[in-house]
Amino acid sequence: MFIADQADSMQAATHDVSLGNEDIFQHRRCRLCRAQLTATFVDLGMSPLCESFLPGNQIDQMEPYFPLHALVCRECFLVQLQEYVRPEHIFTEYAYFSSYSTSWVQHVRRYCEAVVDRFNLGPKSYVVEIASNDGYLLQHFLPLGVPVLGIEPATNVAEAARRKNIPTLVDFFGLSLARRLVSEGRAADLIIGNNVLAQVPDLNDFTAGMACLLASDGVITLEFPHLERLIEGNQFDTIYHEHFSYFSLITIDRLARRHGLKIFDVEQLATHGGSLRVYLCHQDSNREISSRVDALLAHEAEIGFEDIRTYARFAANVHRTKRKLLSFLIECKEKGAKICGYGAPGKGNTLLNYCGIGTDFLDFTVDRNPYKHGRYTPGMHIPIYPVSAIDDARPDYLLILPWNLKAEIVKQMRHVSSWGCKMVVPIPNVEVIDPRDFAS
């Protein structure tokens, strides 16, 4: 009798769970096309906000965790997270300062010089960067005599830009702000969005705002990590709550068309593990469309980006990488090795939390950004020190968390080989580097 009752209870519980999942699916809607979301890309479990670095007096307090469950739309194939936290909570004070990456600053300097030449920008032009951070990019337009405006929601970061004499508006960008700027006569000849589109929960409002702000013959350039590179390179750690969406050119094309824009050129970049730079203009513009656009759209269709089965295969590779990384770290620790981290990027916190890598594996990590010094990584609570701490600790291994800056970091830290230290890159697979043998 007891066994029968138990079985009935288990069947009822299973039925309740099924109903619960159906109810969840009813509320999951694609942020691009509003279709129901029922397909999983990868589920990384529960994780804290990746840029919420903790001061010492907070590490013994309750820390909020949210599902890190990436879904894919069966209709438009946008890979996305649900919005668990409002952008105002994430970005009002932000720990990421772009200027601390030397290679990134060099990358955008070359971009500024190229677009000034290509689109004949000058003193009568107006350039607006959305999510302008600490002025890392707009500073390069100043000596070229091109008027600029930065829009940056994080007050602490915007203040750093203002100290560089870069006009910066502290606000979130959308259609309402765009209309206000246009009413003030500030339509933009060039709108720049570098690595911001992923951080926008309301894609349609944001894109409508860009279309509104753009001058009749103006140009928009957007840079974002390419979904093909994410999948091909097993870059699961680039999935975190601050990134709501993950883009292919196919999804960008659909988004642009919804708002009267068209893609007229695209470039494939090495930055951030493999990115796209997309050039957009108004649909009625007479700008000629580059053959590169059609070629990449056709390539993405050929590799299955319009087939839901393509996305379903990603999770197995992620699980395998987790097991291999933990096996390597466990073997090192069993042999008595000392391991420290290099860098405290957002992607590193996804990796650390998903794999459960805490101070039992890493003594500490270091970062060039003074804002993070004396703080702890979210979730795993690994202390963050200045880079000089590496020389004091003399570890056997350095785990490079911002793996997209591998060449820059190995070059900066080549001297650690003097005591036999090696560097470990976790993505796409575990790679051990002897700095003496590394060629960038």
C-alpha positions in Angstrom: 0.0 0.0 0.0 2.8 2.3 0.9 4.6 1.6 -2.4 1.5 2.3 -4.4 0.9 5.6 -2.6 4.6 6.5 -3.2 4.3 5.7 -6.9 1.1 7.8 -7.2 2.9 10.7 -5.4 5.9 10.5 -7.8 3.6 10.4 -10.8 1.7 13.5 -9.6 5.0 15.3 -8.9 6.2 14.5 -12.4 2.9 15.8 -13.8 3.3 19.0 -11.8 6.8 19.5 -13.1 5.7 19.0 -16.7 2.9 21.6 -16.2 5.4 23.9 -14.7 7.8 23.7 -17.6 4.9 24.3 -20.1 4.0 27.4 -18.0 7.6 28.6 -18.2 7.7 28.2 -21.9 4.5 30.2 -22.3 6.4 33.2 -20.7 9.6 32.8 -22.6 9.5 35.0 -25.7 12.2 35.8 -28.2 13.3 39.4 -27.8 13.6 39.8 -31.6 10.5 38.1 -33.1 8.4 37.3 -29.9 8.1 33.6 -30.8 7.9 31.2 -27.8 11.4 29.9 -26.7 11.5 26.1 -26.2 14.9 25.0 -27.4 18.1 25.0 -25.2 21.4 26.1 -26.6 23.4 25.4 -23.4 22.5 25.4 -19.7 25.3 26.5 -17.5 23.4 26.2 -14.2 23.0 29.0 -11.7 25.6 31.8 -11.6 26.0 35.3 -10.1 26.3 38.5 -12.2 29.8 38.2 -13.7 30.9 41.8 -13.2 29.6 42.1 -9.6 33.0 42.0 -7.9 32.7 42.0 -4.1 34.5 44.0 -1.5 35.8 42.0 1.5 33.0 42.9 3.8 30.4 41.3 1.5 31.8 37.9 0.8 30.0 36.4 3.8 26.6 37.8 2.8 24.0 36.3 0.6 24.8 36.6 -3.1 22.1 36.5 -5.8 22.4 33.7 -8.4 20.4 33.5 -11.6 19.9 30.8 -14.3 22.5 30.9 -17.0 20.4 29.0 -19.5 20.9 30.0 -23.1 18.0 29.4 -25.4 17.6 29.6 -29.2 14.5 30.8 -31.1 13.1 28.2 -33.6 11.8 31.0 -35.8 14.6 33.6 -36.1 17.5 31.6 -34.6 18.6 34.2 -32.1 20.5 32.7 -29.2 19.6 34.5 -26.0 19.2 34.6 -22.2 16.1 35.6 -20.5 16.2 39.0 -18.7 16.6 38.1 -15.1 18.1 41.5 -14.0 17.3 44.9 -15.4 20.2 46.7 -17.1 20.0 49.5 -14.6 21.1 47.0 -11.9 24.0 45.7 -14.0 25.4 48.8 -15.7 24.8 51.8 -13.4 28.3 51.2 -11.9 30.4 48.9 -13.9 33.8 47.3 -13.3 34.9 47.0 -17.0 37.2 49.8 -18.3 38.1 49.2 -22.0 41.4 51.2 -21.8 43.1 48.6 -19.7 43.5 46.4 -22.8 46.4 47.7 -24.9 45.5 45.6 -27.9 41.9 46.7 -27.8 42.8 50.4 -27.8 45.1 49.8 -30.8 42.3 48.0 -32.6 39.8 50.9 -32.2 42.5 53.5 -33.1 42.9 51.8 -36.4 39.1 51.7 -36.8 38.8 55.4 -36.2 41.4 56.3 -38.7 39.8 54.0 -41.3 36.2 55.3 -41.0 37.3 58.9 -41.1 39.0 58.2 -44.4 36.3 55.9 -45.8 33.3 58.1 -45.0 35.0 61.5 -45.3 34.3 62.5 -41.7 35.5 66.0 -40.6 34.7 69.0 -38.4 31.1 69.2 -39.7 30.4 65.5 -39.0 28.9 64.1 -35.8 29.9 60.8 -34.3 27.9 59.1 -31.5 29.2 56.0 -29.7 26.7 54.0 -27.7 28.2 52.4 -24.6 31.3 54.6 -25.0 32.8 53.3 -21.8 35.9 55.3 -20.6 36.5 57.0 -24.0 38.8 54.3 -25.2 37.5 54.8 -28.8 36.2 58.4 -29.0 39.5 59.8 -27.8 41.0 58.9 -31.2 38.6 61.2 -33.1 39.6 64.3 -31.1 43.0 64.9 -32.8 41.3 64.2 -36.1 38.9 67.2 -35.5 35.7 65.2 -35.6 33.0 66.2 -33.0 31.8 63.3 -30.9 29.3 62.3 -28.2 29.6 59.3 -25.9 26.5 57.7 -24.4 27.4 55.6 -21.3 25.0 54.4 -18.6 27.7 53.7 -16.0 28.4 56.9 -14.1 31.8 55.8 -12.8 33.0 54.8 -16.3 31.5 57.9 -18.0 33.4 60.1 -15.5 36.7 58.6 -16.7 35.8 59.6 -20.3 34.9 63.2 -19.3 38.4 63.5 -17.7 39.7 62.9 -21.2 37.5 65.9 -22.5 35.1 63.5 -24.2 31.5 64.8 -24.0 29.6 61.9 -22.4 25.9 61.6 -21.7 25.0 59.3 -18.8 22.0 57.4 -20.0 20.7 54.2 -21.5 20.1 54.4 -25.3 16.8 53.7 -27.0 14.2 55.3 -29.2 13.2 57.9 -26.6 16.7 59.2 -26.2 17.3 59.2 -30.0 14.2 61.3 -30.5 15.5 63.8 -28.0 18.9 64.1 -29.6 17.4 64.5 -33.1 15.1 67.3 -31.7 18.2 69.0 -30.5 19.7 68.8 -34.0 22.2 66.1 -33.1 21.5 63.5 -35.8 24.6 61.3 -36.3 26.7 60.8 -39.4 28.3 57.8 -37.7 26.8 55.7 -34.9 29.2 53.2 -33.3 28.2 50.2 -31.1 31.1 48.1 -30.1 30.2 45.0 -28.1 27.0 46.7 -26.8 24.2 45.0 -28.8 24.6 41.8 -26.8 23.9 43.8 -23.6 20.6 45.2 -24.8 17.4 43.4 -23.6 15.1 45.3 -25.9 16.7 44.9 -29.3 13.8 46.4 -31.2 13.7 49.6 -29.2 17.5 49.9 -29.4 17.6 49.4 -33.2 14.6 51.7 -33.7 16.6 54.3 -31.8 19.7 53.9 -34.0 17.5 54.2 -37.2 15.9 57.4 -35.7 19.2 59.0 -34.8 21.0 58.2 -38.0 21.3 61.0 -40.6 19.8 60.3 -44.0 23.2 59.3 -45.5 24.7 58.2 -42.2 26.4 54.9 -41.3 26.1 52.6 -38.3 28.9 50.2 -37.4 28.4 47.4 -34.9 31.0 45.0 -33.6 30.0 41.9 -31.7 31.3 38.3 -31.2 30.3 36.1 -34.0 28.1 33.1 -33.0 30.0 30.9 -35.5 33.2 31.6 -33.6 31.5 31.0 -30.3 30.3 27.6 -31.4 33.5 26.6 -33.3 35.8 27.8 -30.5 33.6 26.3 -27.7 33.5 29.8 -26.1 30.8 29.0 -23.6 32.4 31.4 -21.1 31.3 34.4 -23.2 27.7 33.5 -22.1 26.8 35.6 -19.0 23.9 37.6 -17.7 25.3 40.9 -18.9 25.1 39.5 -22.5 21.4 38.9 -23.4 21.9 37.9 -27.0 24.5 36.1 -29.3 24.4 37.0 -33.0 24.9 35.5 -36.4 24.8 37.7 -39.5 21.4 36.1 -40.3 19.9 37.4 -37.1 21.4 40.9 -37.5 20.0 41.0 -41.0 16.5 40.2 -39.8 16.8 42.8 -37.0 18.0 45.5 -39.4 15.2 44.8 -41.9 12.6 45.2 -39.2 13.7 48.8 -38.6 14.3 50.1 -42.1 18.0 49.4 -42.2 20.2 47.3 -44.4 23.6 45.7 -44.1 25.9 47.1 -46.8 29.2 45.6 -45.7 30.7 43.2 -43.1 34.2 42.4 -41.9 35.4 39.4 -40.0 37.7 40.3 -37.1 40.0 38.5 -34.7 38.9 40.4 -31.6 37.1 38.8 -28.7 37.7 35.3 -30.1 36.3 36.2 -33.5 33.9 39.1 -34.2 31.9 40.7 -37.0 31.9 44.4 -37.8 28.7 45.1 -39.6 28.0 48.3 -41.6 24.4 49.5 -41.8 22.5 52.3 -43.5 18.9 53.3 -44.2 17.2 50.9 -46.6 16.6 53.7 -49.2 20.3 54.6 -49.2 22.1 54.1 -52.5 25.2 52.6 -50.9 26.3 49.6 -52.8 26.1 46.3 -50.9 29.4 44.4 -50.7 29.6 40.9 -52.0 30.9 39.9 -48.6 27.4 40.3 -47.1 25.7 37.8 -49.4 28.7 35.5 -49.1 28.6 35.3 -45.3 24.8 35.0 -45.2 25.1 32.0 -47.6 27.9 30.5 -45.6 25.9 30.7 -42.3 22.9 29.0 -44.0 25.3 26.3 -45.4 26.7 25.5 -41.9 23.2 25.1 -40.5 22.4 28.4 -38.8 18.8 28.1 -40.0 18.5 24.5 -38.6 17.7 24.1 -34.9 19.7 20.9 -34.8 22.9 22.8 -35.3 22.4 24.6 -32.0 21.5 21.5 -30.0 25.0 20.0 -30.5 26.8 22.7 -28.6 26.2 21.6 -25.0 28.0 18.3 -25.3 31.3 20.1 -26.2 30.9 22.4 -23.2 30.4 19.5 -20.8 33.5 17.8 -22.2 35.6 20.9 -21.8 34.6 21.3 -18.1 35.6 17.7 -17.4 39.0 18.1 -19.1 39.8 21.4 -17.4 39.0 20.0 -13.9 40.9 16.8 -14.6 44.0 18.9 -15.5 43.7 21.2 -12.4 43.1 18.3 -10.1 46.2 16.5 -11.4 48.3 19.6 -10.9 47.1 20.2 -7.4 47.7 16.5 -6.5 51.3 17.0 -7.5 51.5 20.1 -5.2 51.5 22.7 -7.9 50.7 26.4 -7.1 48.2 27.9 -9.5 47.1 31.5 -9.8 44.9 33.3 -12.3 45.6 36.1 -14.7 42.8 38.5 -15.3 39.3 38.9 -13.8 37.1 39.3 -16.9 33.4 38.6 -17.0 34.0 35.5 -19.1 36.4 34.2 -16.5 33.6 34.3 -13.8 31.3 32.2 -16.0 34.1 29.6 -16.4 35.0 29.6 -12.7 31.4 29.3 -11.5 30.3 26.7 -14.1 33.4 24.5 -13.4 33.4 25.2 -9.6 36.9 26.5 -9.5 37.6 28.4 -6.3 40.5 29.0 -4.0 41.0 25.2 -3.7 42.4 25.5 -7.2 43.5 29.2 -7.6 45.3 31.0 -4.8 44.3 34.3 -6.3 44.0 36.1 -9.6 45.4 39.4 -10.8 44.1 42.2 -13.0 45.5 45.5 -14.5 42.3 47.3 -13.5 42.8 49.0 -10.1 39.0 49.1 -9.6 39.1 45.3 -9.0 42.1 45.2 -6.6 41.1 44.1 -3.1 37.8 42.7 -4.3 36.7 39.1 -4.9 35.3 37.4 -7.9 31.5 36.8 -7.8 30.5 33.3 -6.7 33.9 31.7 -6.2 35.3 34.6 -4.1 38.8 34.4 -5.5 40.8 37.4 -4.3 42.0 39.9 -7.0 45.4 41.5 -6.6 47.7 43.7 -8.7 49.8 42.0 -11.4 52.9 42.4 -9.2 51.5 39.7 -6.9 52.5 37.1 -9.5 56.2 37.9 -8.9 55.8 37.6 -5.2 53.9 34.3 -5.3 56.0 32.7 -8.1 53.3 30.1 -9.1 53.9 27.0 -11.2 50.9 27.8 -13.5 49.0 30.9 -14.6 45.4 30.2 -15.7 44.7 32.9 -18.4 41.0 33.8 -17.9 40.8 36.5 -20.7 42.0 33.9 -23.3 41.1 36.3 -26.1 44.1 38.4 -25.0 46.4 35.4 -24.8 49.2 36.8 -27.0 49.2 40.2 -25.2 49.3 38.5 -21.8 52.1 36.0 -22.7 54.1 38.9 -24.0 53.6 41.0 -20.8 54.3 38.1 -18.5 57.1 36.3 -20.4 59.5 36.8 -17.5 57.6 34.2 -15.3 59.4 31.5 -17.3 62.5 32.4 -15.3 61.2 30.3 -12.4 59.6 27.7 -14.6 56.0 29.0 -14.6 53.8 27.9 -17.5 50.5 29.4 -18.7 47.2 27.6 -19.1 44.6 28.6 -21.6 41.2 26.9 -20.9 39.3 27.6 -24.1 38.6 25.9 -26.5 40.5 23.1 -24.9 43.2 23.0 -22.2 46.5 24.3 -23.7 49.7 24.6 -21.6 52.1 27.3 -22.9 55.8 27.7 -22.0 56.3 31.5 -22.5 59.8 30.9 -23.8 58.4 28.9 -26.8 55.3 31.0 -27.5 55.2 32.9 -30.8 52.2 35.3 -31.1 
